[in-house]
Amino acid sequence: MYETVKSIHVGTVVLTILGFMLRGYWMMTGSPRLDFRVTKIAPHVIDTVLLVSGVALIVILKLPLMSQKWLLMKFAALVAYILLGAIALGRGKSMRARTTAFVFSLAVFAYIVGVALTKSTVGWIVFL
């Protein structure tokens, strides 16, 4: 059960970042594909599966949420990623603001992955 849920979680992590990067590219190039119905719906479906599988992993592993600092940081960074992504993909008033938010959202995503893999609040820095 754990391996299946973890595989679903990791798979949706890959799908969500690839989709976000593609939508970011379309945003920067002014592509009409950004307005397609599937482009607007698919990320919500993928991200819902990602969230549900993440919660399922917490339940399966019986992680005490409030005592796992790395998990709390991952959640806080997820909120930042969502907000930056919203600015990047349309709420930003200028192309410069959207592009800046896009770059920062990718950095936050990399931090989230680092925290998840290292189980440390410093993420990738643990390897330095």
C-alpha positions as CSV (number, residue, x, y, z in Angstrom):
1,M,0.0,0.0,0.0
2,Y,2.7,2.5,1.0
3,E,4.8,1.9,-2.2
4,T,1.7,2.3,-4.4
5,V,0.7,5.6,-2.7
6,K,4.3,6.8,-2.8
7,S,4.5,6.0,-6.5
8,I,1.3,7.9,-7.2
9,H,2.6,10.9,-5.1
10,V,6.0,11.0,-6.9
11,G,4.3,10.5,-10.3
12,T,2.0,13.4,-9.7
13,V,4.9,15.6,-8.5
14,V,6.6,15.0,-11.9
15,L,3.3,15.7,-13.8
16,T,2.6,18.8,-11.8
17,I,6.0,20.4,-12.4
18,L,6.2,19.5,-16.0
19,G,2.7,20.9,-16.5
20,F,3.6,24.1,-14.6
21,M,6.8,24.5,-16.7
22,L,4.8,24.1,-19.9
23,R,2.2,26.5,-18.8
24,G,4.9,29.0,-17.8
25,Y,6.5,28.6,-21.3
26,W,3.1,29.3,-22.9
27,M,2.6,32.3,-20.6
28,M,6.0,33.8,-21.6
29,T,5.3,33.2,-25.3
30,G,1.7,34.4,-25.3
31,S,0.4,31.1,-26.5
32,P,-3.4,30.7,-26.7
33,R,-2.9,27.1,-25.4
34,L,-2.9,28.7,-21.9
35,D,-6.6,29.4,-22.3
36,F,-7.6,25.8,-23.5
37,R,-10.1,24.1,-21.2
38,V,-7.9,21.1,-20.6
39,T,-5.0,23.4,-19.6
40,K,-7.2,24.9,-17.0
41,I,-8.7,21.7,-15.6
42,A,-5.8,19.1,-15.8
43,P,-3.6,20.9,-13.2
44,H,-6.4,20.9,-10.6
45,V,-7.0,17.1,-11.1
46,I,-3.3,16.4,-10.9
47,D,-2.8,18.6,-7.9
48,T,-5.8,17.1,-6.1
49,V,-4.3,13.6,-6.6
50,L,-1.0,14.9,-5.4
51,L,-2.5,16.4,-2.2
52,V,-4.6,13.3,-1.5
53,S,-1.7,11.0,-1.9
54,G,0.4,13.2,0.3
55,V,-2.2,13.1,3.1
56,A,-2.5,9.4,2.6
57,L,1.3,9.0,3.1
58,I,1.1,11.0,6.3
59,V,-1.7,8.7,7.5
60,I,0.0,5.5,6.4
61,L,3.3,6.5,8.1
62,K,1.4,7.8,11.2
63,L,3.5,10.9,11.1
64,P,2.8,13.3,14.0
65,L,2.3,16.4,11.9
66,M,3.0,19.1,14.4
67,S,6.3,17.5,15.5
68,Q,7.7,17.0,12.0
69,K,9.3,20.4,11.2
70,W,10.3,19.3,7.7
71,L,6.7,18.5,6.9
72,L,5.5,21.8,8.3
73,M,8.1,23.6,6.1
74,K,7.1,21.6,3.1
75,F,3.5,22.7,3.7
76,A,4.4,26.3,4.2
77,A,6.6,26.2,1.0
78,L,3.7,24.6,-0.9
79,V,1.5,27.6,0.0
80,A,4.2,30.0,-1.3
81,Y,4.5,27.9,-4.4
82,I,0.8,28.1,-5.0
83,L,0.7,31.9,-4.5
84,L,3.7,32.5,-6.7
85,G,2.2,30.2,-9.4
86,A,-1.0,32.1,-9.3
87,I,0.9,35.3,-9.9
88,A,3.1,33.7,-12.6
89,L,0.2,32.3,-14.6
90,G,-2.1,35.2,-14.8
91,R,-2.5,37.4,-11.7
92,G,0.7,39.3,-12.3
93,K,0.1,42.7,-13.8
94,S,3.1,42.7,-16.1
95,M,5.1,40.1,-17.9
96,R,8.1,41.0,-15.7
97,A,6.1,40.3,-12.6
98,R,4.8,37.0,-14.0
99,T,8.2,35.9,-15.2
100,T,9.8,36.7,-11.8
101,A,7.1,34.9,-10.0
102,F,7.5,31.9,-12.3
103,V,11.3,31.7,-11.6
104,F,10.7,32.0,-7.8
105,S,8.0,29.4,-7.9
106,L,10.4,27.0,-9.6
107,A,13.0,27.7,-6.9
108,V,10.4,27.1,-4.2
109,F,9.4,23.8,-5.9
110,A,13.0,22.7,-5.9
111,Y,13.2,23.5,-2.2
112,I,10.0,21.4,-1.5
113,V,11.6,18.4,-3.3
114,G,14.8,18.9,-1.3
115,V,12.9,19.0,1.9
116,A,10.9,15.9,1.0
117,L,14.0,13.9,0.0
118,T,16.2,14.9,2.9
119,K,13.5,15.2,5.6
120,S,15.3,18.4,6.7
121,T,14.1,22.0,6.8
122,V,17.2,23.1,5.0
123,G,16.5,20.9,2.0
124,W,19.3,20.5,-0.5
125,I,21.7,22.6,1.7
126,V,22.2,19.5,3.8
127,F,24.5,18.1,1.1
128,L,26.9,21.1,1.3
